[in-house]
Amino acid sequence: MDLELSEEQAAARQLAKEFVDREIVPHAAEWDRAESIDRAVVKHLGDLGFLGLTIPEEYGGSGGDHLAYCLVTEELGRGDSAVRGVLSVSLGLVAKSIAAWGSEEQKRRWLPRLCSGRSLGCFGLTEPGTGSDAANLATRARRANGTAGDWVIDGSKMFITNGTWADVVLLFARSSEEPGHQGVTAFLVPTDAPGLSRREIRGKLGLRGQATAELVLDGVRVPDSARIAPEGKGFSVAMSALAKGRMSVAAGCVGIAQACLDAALGYAGQREQFGKPIARHQLVQELISDIAVDVAAARLLTWRVADHIERGLPFATESSVAKLYASEAAVRAANNAVQVFGGYGYIDEFPVGKLLRDARVMTLYEGTSQIHKLLIGRSLTGVTAF
């Protein structure tokens, strides 16, 4: 395996690094306190081509491979996970799903707008009473007047990233009485559709700058042309999106851990106790070393997923492994960084407290750590423990 980056990959990483250092890092604390990032950053992401990574150029994308996508996502995670989440959802879950499953008309309509940043997408799967059990949806889609034409959708979705900013929802609803995942269908629903309302969720522990929402659908009517993939195949759309999406979450976690390492190294070299910089104390070096090992291991596990995708190899289990390890590693790294900073790590004048808060949710969404252990266990044993 050749782990050397190509010229294109290195250039994408450098471009993202410079953008993050210039446009995100100086504002991250302010956005966190205000519970809102500057929406202008979305246009910047589009102008740089980041919102179109891996999407074919014929649909307005910027091409590139999945490792370049990981490198950019890692840098965004290093700067502010709230910004990283905007890209991971709009591109990683929505645009990529349209590219993989959408009709030609759907691709022509939505992909150029999503890749340029003129529009944003959100992923409408989680519900108030349905999280890990994603096949047990309460949201219903029925044929209008029992015909084969329009659909009418009723229900609600919860914890939807980009929910109040998005222009289109990749929405999943039960469309028949078939049990479990067999009765789920996916739709592309414009957020200005009559009957769709949105409420922003504030007061989150982390990712405070990210627009997170509850969506309520009350008799929302969409044509059959809004359906993406065959009727009853929506669960396959969701799971294929999440398998790749977990790679971008893992990459974002690598970015969090890298930011923890950078901050801990900088502080340890400047802070003096007992007449010398704390970097000269053995137990501080232990904390920093633990962070560094977690960064390196999480990065390689994430890169392996990108490699499998590019080579056409199975990657779902590898994606779960990377997401599980990287999310837990980000929490460990942030905890260790706070310990290096001591009391100063506990106030938001310094970045590590925010990194800890942002890291914590990574073990919860796009599959909790416990769900990923079950997925990995099923792959290893052939036995489902759900």
C-alpha positions in Angstrom: 0.0 0.0 0.0 1.4 3.4 -1.0 0.5 6.0 1.6 2.1 8.8 -0.3 -0.3 11.5 -1.3 -0.6 12.4 -5.0 0.0 16.0 -6.1 -3.8 16.5 -6.4 -4.5 15.2 -3.0 -1.7 17.2 -1.4 -2.9 20.3 -3.1 -6.5 19.8 -1.9 -5.2 19.3 1.6 -3.1 22.5 1.5 -5.9 24.5 0.0 -8.2 23.3 2.8 -5.6 24.0 5.5 -5.1 27.6 4.3 -8.8 28.2 4.1 -9.4 26.8 7.6 -6.6 28.8 9.2 -7.8 32.0 7.4 -11.6 31.8 7.4 -12.6 29.4 10.2 -10.1 29.1 13.1 -10.3 32.9 13.9 -14.1 32.8 14.2 -14.8 29.3 15.7 -15.1 30.5 19.3 -17.3 33.4 18.3 -19.6 31.1 16.2 -19.8 28.7 19.1 -20.9 31.3 21.5 -23.4 32.8 19.1 -24.7 29.2 18.2 -24.4 30.0 14.5 -21.6 29.9 11.9 -21.5 32.7 9.3 -23.5 31.4 6.3 -21.0 33.1 4.0 -18.7 30.1 4.7 -21.1 27.9 2.6 -20.4 29.9 -0.5 -16.7 29.8 0.2 -16.9 26.0 0.4 -18.7 25.9 -2.9 -16.3 28.4 -4.6 -13.3 26.2 -3.6 -15.0 23.1 -5.0 -15.2 21.4 -1.6 -19.0 20.9 -1.8 -18.5 19.0 -5.1 -15.7 16.6 -4.2 -16.2 13.1 -5.8 -19.2 14.4 -7.8 -18.8 14.2 -11.6 -17.9 17.5 -13.3 -20.8 17.1 -15.7 -23.2 17.7 -12.8 -21.3 20.7 -11.4 -19.0 18.7 -9.2 -15.2 19.0 -8.8 -14.3 15.4 -9.2 -11.5 14.1 -7.0 -11.2 10.9 -5.1 -12.4 9.9 -1.6 -9.1 10.4 0.0 -9.0 14.0 -1.1 -12.5 14.3 0.4 -11.2 12.8 3.7 -8.3 15.2 3.7 -10.6 18.3 3.2 -13.0 17.0 5.8 -10.2 16.4 8.3 -9.0 20.0 7.9 -12.6 21.3 8.4 -12.9 19.2 11.5 -9.6 20.7 12.8 -11.1 24.2 12.4 -14.7 23.8 13.5 -16.8 20.6 13.4 -19.9 22.7 12.9 -18.6 23.7 9.5 -17.4 20.1 8.8 -21.0 18.9 9.5 -22.5 21.3 6.8 -20.3 19.7 4.2 -20.6 16.1 5.4 -24.4 16.2 5.3 -25.0 18.3 2.2 -22.3 16.6 0.1 -21.6 13.3 1.9 -25.2 12.2 2.6 -27.4 14.1 0.1 -25.4 15.0 -3.0 -23.6 11.7 -3.1 -27.0 9.8 -2.7 -28.5 11.8 -5.6 -25.4 11.0 -7.7 -25.7 7.3 -6.9 -29.5 6.8 -6.9 -31.1 9.8 -8.5 -32.7 10.1 -11.9 -31.1 12.2 -14.6 -33.6 14.9 -14.0 -32.9 14.9 -10.3 -29.1 15.0 -10.9 -29.5 18.0 -13.3 -31.8 19.8 -10.9 -30.1 19.4 -7.6 -26.4 18.6 -8.0 -25.1 21.8 -9.6 -26.9 23.8 -6.9 -25.6 21.6 -4.0 -22.0 21.5 -5.4 -21.9 25.3 -5.8 -23.3 26.1 -2.4 -26.3 27.9 -3.8 -28.4 25.2 -2.2 -27.9 23.0 0.9 -29.3 19.5 1.6 -30.3 17.8 4.8 -30.8 14.1 5.6 -34.3 13.3 7.0 -33.9 9.9 8.7 -33.9 10.3 12.5 -37.2 10.8 14.2 -38.2 11.9 17.8 -38.9 8.2 18.7 -36.6 6.5 16.2 -32.8 6.8 16.3 -30.7 3.6 16.0 -33.7 1.6 14.9 -33.9 3.4 11.6 -36.1 0.8 9.9 -38.9 1.5 12.4 -40.0 4.9 10.9 -43.3 6.6 12.0 -43.3 9.1 9.1 -45.8 8.0 6.5 -46.0 8.5 2.7 -49.3 7.6 1.0 -50.5 7.9 -2.5 -52.8 10.9 -3.0 -56.3 9.6 -3.6 -54.9 6.1 -4.0 -53.5 6.9 -7.4 -50.0 6.3 -8.8 -49.3 10.0 -9.0 -48.5 12.3 -6.1 -47.5 11.4 -2.6 -48.7 12.9 0.7 -46.2 12.8 3.6 -47.0 13.2 7.3 -44.6 12.9 10.2 -41.6 14.5 11.9 -37.8 14.3 11.9 -35.4 15.2 14.7 -31.8 16.3 15.1 -31.5 17.2 11.4 -28.2 18.9 10.5 -28.7 21.9 8.2 -32.4 21.5 8.9 -33.2 25.2 9.0 -30.8 26.2 6.2 -31.4 23.4 3.7 -33.3 23.8 0.4 -34.0 20.1 0.0 -34.5 17.2 2.4 -33.5 13.6 1.4 -36.5 12.3 3.4 -37.3 8.7 4.4 -40.8 7.6 5.1 -42.8 4.4 5.4 -44.8 3.9 2.2 -46.4 0.5 2.8 -47.3 -1.9 5.5 -44.4 -4.2 4.7 -42.3 -4.9 7.9 -39.1 -3.2 8.7 -36.9 -1.7 6.0 -38.9 -3.2 3.2 -41.6 -0.6 3.4 -39.3 2.5 3.4 -39.2 4.9 0.4 -36.9 7.9 -0.1 -38.0 11.3 -1.5 -36.3 14.6 -2.4 -38.6 17.2 -0.7 -38.0 20.9 -1.2 -38.1 22.7 2.1 -40.5 25.4 0.8 -43.1 22.7 0.2 -46.5 23.7 1.8 -47.0 21.8 5.0 -43.3 21.5 5.9 -42.2 23.5 9.0 -38.9 23.7 10.8 -37.8 24.5 14.3 -34.2 25.1 15.2 -32.8 23.2 18.2 -30.6 25.4 20.4 -28.7 24.8 23.6 -26.7 21.8 22.3 -23.6 20.7 24.2 -21.4 20.8 21.1 -21.6 21.6 17.4 -23.3 24.8 18.6 -22.7 26.7 15.4 -24.4 24.1 13.3 -28.1 24.6 12.3 -29.8 21.6 13.8 -33.6 21.3 13.5 -36.8 19.4 14.0 -38.9 19.0 10.8 -42.6 18.6 10.8 -44.5 17.4 7.7 -48.3 17.9 7.7 -49.8 16.8 4.5 -46.7 17.6 2.4 -47.5 16.8 -1.2 -44.8 15.8 -3.7 -45.0 14.3 -7.2 -43.8 10.8 -7.9 -40.8 12.4 -9.7 -39.6 13.4 -6.2 -39.1 9.7 -5.3 -35.4 8.7 -5.4 -34.7 5.0 -6.2 -37.5 2.4 -6.5 -40.4 2.4 -4.1 -39.5 0.4 -1.0 -35.8 0.8 -1.5 -35.3 3.9 0.7 -33.6 2.0 3.4 -30.9 0.9 1.0 -30.4 4.5 0.0 -30.1 5.5 3.7 -27.6 2.7 4.6 -25.4 3.3 1.5 -25.3 7.0 2.4 -24.4 6.3 6.0 -21.7 3.8 5.1 -19.8 6.5 3.3 -20.9 9.2 5.7 -19.3 7.4 8.6 -16.0 7.9 6.7 -16.4 11.6 6.7 -17.4 11.6 10.4 -14.2 9.6 11.1 -12.1 12.1 9.1 -13.7 15.0 11.1 -12.8 13.2 14.3 -9.2 12.9 13.1 -9.3 16.7 12.6 -10.6 17.2 16.2 -7.8 15.0 17.5 -5.2 16.8 15.4 -6.4 20.2 16.8 -6.1 18.8 20.3 -2.5 17.7 19.6 -1.6 21.1 18.1 -3.1 22.9 21.0 -1.5 20.7 23.7 1.9 21.0 22.1 1.7 24.7 21.8 0.6 25.2 25.4 3.0 22.7 26.9 5.9 24.5 25.3 4.9 27.9 26.8 3.3 27.1 30.2 5.9 26.9 33.0 5.4 25.1 36.3 8.1 24.2 38.9 10.6 26.4 37.1 10.4 24.8 33.6 7.9 24.3 30.7 5.4 21.6 31.4 6.5 19.9 28.2 9.6 18.7 30.2 7.4 16.8 32.7 7.1 13.1 32.0 3.4 12.8 32.6 2.6 15.7 30.3 4.6 14.0 27.6 2.6 10.9 28.3 -0.7 12.8 27.7 0.7 14.3 24.4 2.0 10.9 23.2 -1.4 9.3 23.8 -3.0 12.0 21.7 -0.5 11.6 18.9 -1.0 7.8 18.8 -4.7 8.2 18.6 -4.4 10.7 15.7 -2.1 8.5 13.7 -4.2 5.3 14.2 -7.5 7.1 13.5 -6.1 8.7 10.4 -4.9 5.4 8.9 -8.2 3.6 9.6 -10.0 6.4 7.8 -7.7 6.4 4.9 -8.2 2.7 4.5 -12.0 3.2 4.0 -11.2 5.7 1.2 -8.8 3.3 -0.4 -11.5 0.5 -0.3 -14.1 2.8 -1.9 -11.7 3.8 -4.7 -10.7 0.2 -5.4 -14.3 -1.0 -5.4 -13.8 -3.2 -2.4 -16.4 -3.8 0.4 -16.1 -0.9 2.9 -19.1 -1.0 5.2 -17.3 -2.8 8.1 -14.1 -0.8 7.6 -16.2 2.4 7.8 -17.7 1.2 11.1 -14.3 0.4 12.5 -12.9 3.8 11.5 -15.9 5.7 12.8 -15.9 3.8 16.1 -12.2 4.2 16.7 -11.9 7.8 15.5 -14.9 9.1 17.5 -13.7 7.5 20.7 -10.2 8.6 20.0 -11.4 12.2 19.5 -13.0 12.2 23.0 -9.8 10.7 24.5 -7.6 13.3 22.7 -9.8 16.2 23.9 -9.9 14.9 27.5 -6.1 14.6 27.5 -5.7 18.1 25.9 -7.9 19.6 28.6 -5.7 17.9 31.2 -2.6 19.4 29.7 -4.2 22.9 29.9 -5.4 22.3 33.4 -7.9 25.0 34.6 -7.4 27.0 31.5 -8.8 24.1 29.5 -12.1 24.6 31.2 -12.8 28.1 29.9 -13.6 28.9 26.3 -10.8 31.4 26.0 -8.8 28.4 24.9 -10.0 25.9 22.2 -9.8 22.5 24.0 -13.0 22.8 25.9 -14.9 23.3 22.7 -13.1 20.4 21.1 -14.2 18.2 23.9 -17.8 19.3 23.6 -17.7 18.8 19.8 -16.0 15.4 20.1 -18.6 14.0 22.4 -21.5 13.9 19.9 -19.3 12.0 17.4 -19.8 8.8 19.5 -23.6 9.3 19.1 -24.6 10.2 15.6 -24.4 8.3 12.4 -24.5 5.2 14.6 -23.6 5.1 18.3 -20.4 3.4 19.4 -22.5 0.5 20.6 -24.3 0.1 17.3 -21.0 0.0 15.4 -19.7 -2.7 17.8 -22.8 -4.7 16.8 -22.2 -4.1 13.1 -18.6 -5.1 13.4 -19.5 -8.1 15.5 -22.1 -9.2 12.9 -19.5 -9.0 10.2 -17.1 -11.1 12.2 -19.5 -13.8 13.5 -22.3 -13.8 10.9 -24.7 -13.5 13.7 -27.1 -10.5 14.2 -27.3 -9.3 17.8 -29.8 -6.5 17.2 
